[in-house]
Amino acid sequence: MQVKNNKKTIRAWAMFDWANSAYNLVITSTIFPAYYVAITNNPENGNRVKFFGWSFVNTALSDYALAFAYLIMVLLLPILSSIADYKGNKKVFIQFFTLLGSAACCGLFFFNAERLEIGIICFALAAIGYSGGFVFYNSYLPEIATLDMQDKVSAKGFTYGYIGSVLLQLICFAFVLSPATFGITDKSLPAQLSFLLVGLWWIGFAMIPFSILPKGSPNAQTHQHHIIKGGFIELGKVWVKVKSMPLLKRFLPSFFFYSMGVQTIMLVATGFAAKELKMETSALISIILIIQIVAIGGATLMSRLSDKHGNVRVLILVVAIWIAVCIAAYFTTTATQFYIVAIIVGLVMGGIQSLSRSTYSKYLPENIPDTASFFSFYDVTEKLAIVGGLFSFGIIEEITGSMRNSALVLGLFFVIGLFLLFSLLRTEQKVQKNSEFSAL
């Protein structure tokens, strides 16, 4: 049996975040969106592009591609997590999705204005690789850390991710800002080299957790159905169990709605700045680097605040700040204003992700055998939120012609999530009082 709170195992687990967070920073947050907007922007035709003959607003197309990728994962994850629980081979799935994602990033090396379809397909495949690996990565948390350590271990993972991604971003930054230093004359090559480096970084550092993390424990006795159908049956069983858990069944709806906002903002922020504020690539990279550095402290700060005030109260504070961010984004017109908003985003970005994961893990019964199925449910909830958020953001932009209006819609999702968190807080207080009464 795997010993919990083993420092070597926890470091190895956190290194997976170090490995794949470079994708999240370079591909979804900085260089890819800036490069994509630069090579597809054409105000004369409404910034529209052709994708296999279909016409889309350029940024809406990338939103739809990501939404489609996450929808694929919503359909696949129940099946794959069922297999992982049945055979105890969750590490195999992490390895598969890591290879897929890193190969797709390397494929983006060939993306240019003439090869739009290749770029969008690799962009979507990389998202599938990233999100697919993360669900099995998350499911290790209750296996490697005791309940009292899960906030700190979760924050450690995100901290490693931010540090690792910033290091690679600085390397890519050198190519983008000073291509002449490296003898580069092709304007597309710095971005293309960055995509290639992300793929190599991702698969290279992932070898550390692959060599140390446990394979997983088979749980065949709980799976009495065909693997394909059984995945959805297991997901249904998890939902039945969730409905009997008063805290978890109130946490998940709030998590769904505020995740629609959080995940979408993180994925579209650079495109927003490039398109609405006409900011240069160098300025965009600087902003995202600031966000990552601030987020390192933010994840640690939120972990400490949760120790003192409780997870739910801190989540309420963070979601309220996100609402203010959405309103501020609507009125942002200058680079300085965007810098201020970006710093605030960095402060709450890592905190809300880390706390959400550890809160869910804390609400699970201890020593449950089917952690992959429970975390599949968590990740399906998050992926559905991303699909809804990205699709809403894209369709509002296409209808109104402005990403600012899309930002306001995201604010509404946060408002709903905030009200649901207050409901969760009241339920948590009731559960605690009942527990204290029973102990008397």
C-alpha positions in Angstrom: 0.0 0.0 0.0 1.3 3.5 -0.9 2.4 5.5 2.2 0.7 8.9 2.4 2.6 12.1 2.9 5.8 10.7 1.4 8.0 13.7 0.4 9.5 12.0 -2.6 6.1 10.9 -4.0 4.6 14.3 -3.4 7.5 16.1 -5.2 7.2 13.7 -8.1 3.4 14.3 -8.2 4.0 18.1 -8.2 6.6 17.7 -11.0 3.7 16.6 -13.3 2.3 20.1 -12.9 5.8 21.5 -13.6 5.8 19.5 -16.9 2.4 20.3 -18.3 1.8 23.8 -17.0 4.2 25.0 -19.8 1.4 24.1 -22.2 -1.1 26.1 -20.3 1.1 29.2 -20.2 2.7 29.2 -23.6 -0.1 27.5 -25.8 -3.3 28.7 -24.2 -2.3 31.9 -22.4 0.5 33.7 -24.3 2.4 32.9 -27.4 -0.2 30.8 -29.3 -3.1 33.2 -28.9 -0.9 36.3 -29.7 0.6 34.5 -32.7 -2.9 33.2 -33.8 -4.5 36.7 -33.7 -1.5 38.3 -35.5 -1.6 35.9 -38.5 -5.4 35.8 -38.8 -6.5 39.4 -38.0 -7.9 41.1 -41.0 -10.4 43.9 -40.0 -11.4 44.4 -43.6 -13.3 41.1 -43.6 -14.4 41.2 -40.0 -11.4 39.2 -38.8 -13.0 36.1 -40.3 -11.1 32.9 -41.3 -11.9 29.8 -43.3 -11.8 26.4 -41.6 -12.4 23.6 -44.0 -14.6 25.9 -46.0 -16.6 27.3 -43.0 -16.3 30.9 -42.1 -15.7 32.0 -38.4 -14.6 35.1 -36.5 -10.9 34.1 -35.8 -11.0 34.2 -32.0 -14.4 32.6 -31.9 -13.0 29.7 -33.9 -10.2 29.0 -31.4 -12.9 29.2 -28.6 -15.0 26.6 -30.4 -12.0 24.4 -31.0 -11.2 24.3 -27.3 -14.9 23.8 -26.4 -15.0 20.8 -28.8 -11.8 19.4 -27.3 -13.2 19.6 -23.8 -16.5 18.1 -24.9 -14.6 15.1 -26.3 -13.0 14.7 -22.9 -16.4 14.9 -21.2 -17.5 11.8 -23.3 -14.2 10.0 -22.8 -13.3 10.5 -19.2 -16.1 8.3 -17.7 -15.0 5.4 -19.8 -11.3 5.9 -19.2 -11.6 6.4 -15.5 -13.7 3.3 -15.2 -10.9 1.3 -17.0 -8.3 2.9 -14.7 -10.3 1.9 -11.5 -11.0 -1.5 -12.9 -7.4 -2.3 -13.9 -5.6 0.0 -11.5 -3.5 1.5 -14.4 -4.2 5.2 -14.1 -0.5 5.9 -14.8 -0.9 4.4 -18.3 -3.5 7.0 -19.1 -1.4 9.9 -17.8 1.4 8.7 -20.0 -0.9 8.3 -23.1 -2.4 11.8 -22.7 1.0 13.4 -22.0 2.4 11.9 -25.2 -0.6 13.0 -27.2 -0.4 16.6 -25.8 3.3 16.9 -26.2 3.2 15.6 -29.8 0.4 18.0 -30.7 2.5 20.9 -29.3 5.4 19.8 -31.4 3.0 19.6 -34.4 2.2 23.3 -33.9 5.8 24.0 -35.2 4.3 23.6 -38.7 1.4 26.1 -38.0 1.3 29.2 -40.1 -1.3 31.3 -42.0 -1.4 28.9 -44.9 -1.9 25.9 -42.6 -4.8 27.1 -40.4 -6.4 23.7 -40.2 -3.2 22.0 -38.9 -2.9 24.7 -36.2 -6.5 24.4 -35.0 -6.4 20.6 -35.0 -3.1 20.4 -33.0 -4.4 23.2 -30.7 -7.5 21.0 -29.9 -5.4 17.8 -29.5 -3.0 19.5 -27.1 -6.0 20.5 -25.0 -7.3 16.9 -25.0 -3.8 15.7 -23.9 -3.6 18.3 -21.1 -7.1 17.8 -19.7 -7.0 14.1 -20.1 -3.8 13.7 -18.1 -5.0 16.1 -15.4 -8.0 14.0 -14.3 -5.8 11.0 -13.5 -3.1 13.3 -11.9 -5.8 14.9 -9.7 -7.1 11.4 -8.6 -3.7 10.7 -7.0 -4.2 13.5 -4.4 -6.2 11.5 -1.8 -3.9 8.6 -2.3 -0.6 10.4 -1.6 -1.8 12.9 1.1 -3.8 12.7 4.3 -6.8 14.9 4.7 -5.0 17.5 6.8 -2.2 17.8 4.1 -4.3 18.0 1.0 -4.6 21.8 0.9 -0.8 22.2 1.1 0.0 19.4 -1.3 -2.6 20.7 -3.9 -1.0 24.2 -3.5 2.4 22.7 -3.9 1.4 21.2 -7.3 0.1 24.5 -8.6 3.2 26.3 -7.3 5.5 23.9 -9.1 3.4 24.4 -12.2 3.7 28.1 -12.1 7.5 28.1 -11.5 8.1 25.5 -14.3 6.0 27.3 -16.8 7.6 30.7 -16.0 11.1 29.2 -16.6 10.2 27.9 -20.0 8.3 31.1 -20.8 11.4 33.1 -20.2 13.3 30.9 -22.7 10.6 31.4 -25.3 10.5 35.1 -24.4 14.1 35.3 -25.6 13.2 33.8 -29.0 10.2 36.1 -29.4 11.8 39.4 -28.3 15.3 39.0 -29.7 15.1 36.6 -32.7 18.2 38.3 -34.3 20.3 37.1 -31.4 19.7 33.6 -32.5 20.0 34.3 -36.2 16.3 34.1 -36.8 14.8 36.1 -39.7 11.5 34.3 -40.2 8.9 36.2 -38.2 6.9 33.0 -37.6 9.8 30.9 -36.4 10.1 32.3 -32.8 6.5 31.3 -32.0 6.9 27.9 -33.8 10.1 27.1 -31.8 8.2 28.0 -28.6 5.5 25.4 -29.5 8.2 22.8 -30.1 10.0 23.5 -26.8 6.7 23.2 -24.9 6.2 19.7 -26.4 9.7 18.6 -25.5 9.6 20.2 -22.0 6.2 18.5 -21.3 7.3 14.9 -22.2 10.8 15.4 -20.7 9.9 16.5 -17.2 6.9 14.1 -17.1 9.3 11.2 -16.9 10.0 12.1 -13.3 6.5 11.4 -12.0 6.2 8.5 -14.4 9.1 6.8 -12.7 8.0 7.4 -9.1 4.2 7.6 -8.9 2.4 4.3 -8.1 0.6 2.4 -10.9 -2.7 2.4 -9.0 -4.7 -0.4 -7.3 -7.1 -2.6 -9.3 -10.7 -2.4 -8.1 -12.4 -5.0 -10.3 -14.9 -6.1 -7.7 -16.8 -2.8 -7.9 -17.1 -3.0 -11.8 -19.7 -5.5 -12.9 -20.5 -4.0 -16.3 -18.9 -3.8 -19.7 -16.0 -1.3 -19.5 -17.5 1.1 -22.1 -21.0 1.2 -20.7 -19.6 0.7 -17.2 -17.8 4.1 -17.2 -21.1 6.0 -17.5 -22.8 3.6 -15.0 -19.9 4.3 -12.6 -20.4 8.0 -13.2 -24.1 7.5 -12.4 -23.2 5.7 -9.2 -20.9 8.5 -8.2 -23.7 10.9 -8.7 -26.0 8.8 -6.5 -23.3 8.8 -3.8 -22.8 12.6 -4.2 -26.5 13.2 -3.7 -26.2 11.5 -0.3 -23.2 13.8 0.7 -24.8 17.2 1.7 -21.6 19.2 1.3 -20.4 17.7 -2.0 -23.8 18.0 -3.7 -23.8 21.7 -2.9 -20.1 22.3 -3.7 -20.3 20.9 -7.3 -23.0 23.2 -8.7 -21.1 26.3 -7.3 -17.9 24.8 -8.7 -19.5 24.4 -12.1 -20.7 28.0 -12.4 -17.6 29.8 -11.2 -15.4 27.4 -13.3 -17.3 28.6 -16.4 -15.9 32.0 -15.6 -12.4 31.1 -14.3 -11.4 28.6 -17.0 -12.7 30.8 -19.8 -11.0 33.9 -18.6 -7.7 32.1 -18.4 -8.1 30.8 -21.9 -9.2 34.0 -23.6 -7.4 36.7 -21.7 -4.5 37.0 -24.2 -6.8 37.0 -27.2 -8.8 39.8 -25.5 -5.8 41.9 -25.0 -4.4 41.4 -28.5 -7.7 42.0 -30.2 -9.5 44.6 -28.1 -6.5 46.5 -26.8 -4.1 46.0 -29.8 -1.3 45.0 -27.4 2.0 43.7 -28.8 3.2 40.1 -28.2 6.0 41.2 -25.9 3.6 43.2 -23.7 1.2 40.2 -23.5 4.0 37.8 -22.5 5.2 40.2 -19.8 1.6 40.4 -18.4 1.2 36.6 -18.3 4.6 36.2 -16.6 3.4 38.7 -14.0 0.2 36.7 -13.5 2.2 33.5 -13.1 4.6 35.0 -10.5 1.8 36.6 -8.6 -0.2 33.3 -8.8 2.7 31.4 -7.0 2.2 33.6 -4.0 -1.6 33.5 -4.5 -1.9 29.7 -4.2 0.2 29.7 -1.0 -1.7 32.7 0.4 -5.1 31.1 -0.2 -3.9 27.8 1.3 -2.9 29.6 4.5 -6.1 31.6 4.6 -8.1 28.4 4.3 -6.3 27.0 7.3 -7.5 30.0 9.3 -10.9 30.7 7.9 -12.0 27.6 6.1 -12.1 26.7 2.4 -15.6 27.9 1.6 -15.2 31.4 3.1 -12.0 31.9 1.1 -13.7 30.6 -2.0 -16.5 33.2 -1.5 -13.9 36.0 -1.2 -12.1 34.8 -4.3 -15.3 34.5 -6.4 -16.4 38.0 -5.4 -13.0 39.3 -6.7 -13.5 37.4 -10.0 -16.9 39.2 -10.4 -15.1 42.5 -10.0 -12.5 41.3 -12.6 -15.2 40.7 -15.2 -16.7 44.1 -14.7 -13.3 45.7 -14.8 -12.5 43.9 -18.1 -15.5 45.4 -19.8 -14.3 48.9 -19.0 -10.6 48.3 -19.6 -9.3 50.4 -22.5 -5.6 50.9 -21.8 -2.6 48.6 -21.3 -2.1 50.0 -17.8 -5.6 49.1 -16.8 -5.1 45.6 -18.2 -1.9 45.2 -16.2 -3.8 46.0 -13.0 -6.6 43.6 -13.8 -4.0 40.9 -14.7 -2.2 41.2 -11.3 -5.6 40.7 -9.5 -6.3 37.7 -11.8 -2.9 36.2 -10.8 -3.6 36.6 -7.2 -6.8 34.7 -7.3 -6.2 32.3 -10.2 -4.0 29.8 -8.5 -5.9 30.1 -5.2 -9.3 29.2 -6.7 -7.9 26.2 -8.6 -5.9 24.8 -5.7 -8.7 25.3 -3.2 -11.4 23.9 -5.5 -9.4 20.7 -5.9 -8.5 20.2 -2.2 -12.1 21.1 -1.1 -13.5 18.4 -3.4 -10.9 16.0 -2.1 -11.7 16.8 1.5 -15.4 16.2 1.0 -14.8 12.7 -0.3 -15.0 9.8 2.2 -11.6 8.7 3.4 -9.9 5.6 1.8 -12.4 5.2 -1.1 -11.1 2.7 -3.6 -12.5 4.4 -6.8 -10.7 7.7 -6.6 -10.4 7.9 -10.4 -14.2 7.7 -10.8 -14.8 10.4 -8.2 -12.2 12.7 -9.8 -13.6 11.9 -13.2 -16.9 13.3 -12.0 -15.0 16.4 -10.8 -13.2 16.8 -14.1 -16.4 16.1 -16.1 -18.0 18.9 -14.2 -15.1 21.2 -14.9 -14.9 20.3 -18.6 -18.6 20.9 -19.1 -18.1 24.3 -17.4 -15.3 25.1 -19.9 -17.4 24.0 -22.8 -20.3 26.2 -21.7 -18.0 29.1 -20.9 -16.1 29.0 -24.1 -19.1 28.5 -26.3 -20.9 31.4 -24.5 -17.9 33.6 -24.9 -17.5 32.8 -28.6 -21.2 33.1 -29.6 -21.7 36.4 -27.7 -18.7 37.8 -29.6 -20.0 36.6 -32.9 -23.4 38.1 -32.2 -22.4 41.4 -30.7 -19.0 41.9 -32.3 -17.2 42.5 -29.0 -15.4 40.4 -26.5 -16.2 42.9 -23.8 -19.9 41.8 -23.8 -18.7 38.2 -23.5 -16.7 39.2 -20.3 -19.9 40.5 -18.7 -21.7 37.2 -19.4 -18.9 35.4 -17.6 -19.5 37.7 -14.6 -23.1 36.4 -14.4 -21.7 32.8 -14.0 -19.6 34.0 -11.1 -22.6 35.6 -9.4 -24.5 32.3 -9.6 -21.5 30.5 -8.2 -21.2 33.0 -5.4 -24.8 32.5 -4.2 -24.4 28.7 -4.3 -21.2 29.0 -2.2 -23.2 30.9 0.5 -25.7 28.0 0.5 -22.7 25.6 0.9 -21.4 27.6 3.8 -24.7 27.4 5.6 -24.9 23.6 5.0 -21.3 23.2 6.2 -22.1 25.0 9.5 -25.2 22.8 10.0 -23.1 19.7 9.4 -20.5 20.8 11.9 -23.1 21.6 14.6 -24.7 18.2 14.1 -21.3 16.5 14.4 -20.5 18.4 17.6 -24.0 17.5 19.0 -23.4 13.8 18.1 -20.0 13.8 19.8 -21.6 14.9 23.1 
